[in-house]
Amino acid sequence: MDRTQFFFCYNKELFTFLHDVKCIDYITIAKNQNTDKTFSMFYKNDDLQKALDEYKQLH
């Protein structure tokens, strides 16, 4: 596995949409060691892409 298989979400509003509204499970929540910013990590797949496209249209 490599980084390209994962989506790193740094936006709390987007995370809430993906997890709470679209019921997409995340792998983990962690902090970036370089920036100290919190992110959630998702597997990239068709369901995630559809949700991201929908979120983009709404905003």
C-alpha positions in Angstrom: 0.0 0.0 0.0 1.1 3.5 -0.7 -0.1 7.0 0.0 -2.1 7.2 -3.2 -4.6 4.7 -1.9 -5.7 7.0 0.9 -7.5 10.3 1.2 -6.3 12.6 3.9 -9.1 14.9 5.1 -8.0 18.0 7.1 -11.4 19.7 6.9 -13.7 19.0 9.9 -16.9 19.9 7.9 -15.9 17.6 5.1 -15.1 14.8 7.6 -18.6 15.2 9.2 -20.2 15.0 5.8 -18.3 11.9 4.8 -18.6 10.1 8.1 -21.9 11.2 9.6 -24.0 12.0 6.5 -22.6 9.5 4.0 -21.6 6.8 6.6 -18.2 6.3 5.2 -15.8 4.7 7.7 -12.4 6.3 8.3 -9.2 4.4 9.0 -7.8 6.6 11.7 -7.6 10.1 13.0 -4.1 11.5 13.7 -1.9 14.5 13.6 0.5 15.4 10.8 4.0 15.3 12.3 5.2 18.2 10.2 2.2 20.6 10.5 0.7 19.4 13.8 -2.7 19.5 12.1 -5.3 16.8 12.7 -6.5 14.7 9.8 -8.7 11.7 9.2 -7.7 9.1 6.7 -10.1 7.2 4.4 -9.5 4.5 1.8 -10.0 5.8 -1.7 -12.9 4.1 -3.5 -15.9 4.8 -5.7 -18.2 5.6 -2.7 -15.7 8.1 -1.3 -15.3 9.8 -4.7 -19.0 10.1 -5.2 -19.4 11.6 -1.8 -16.5 14.1 -2.5 -18.1 15.1 -5.8 -21.5 15.6 -4.0 -19.8 17.7 -1.3 -18.1 19.8 -3.9 -21.4 20.5 -5.7 -23.0 21.5 -2.4 -20.2 23.9 -1.5 
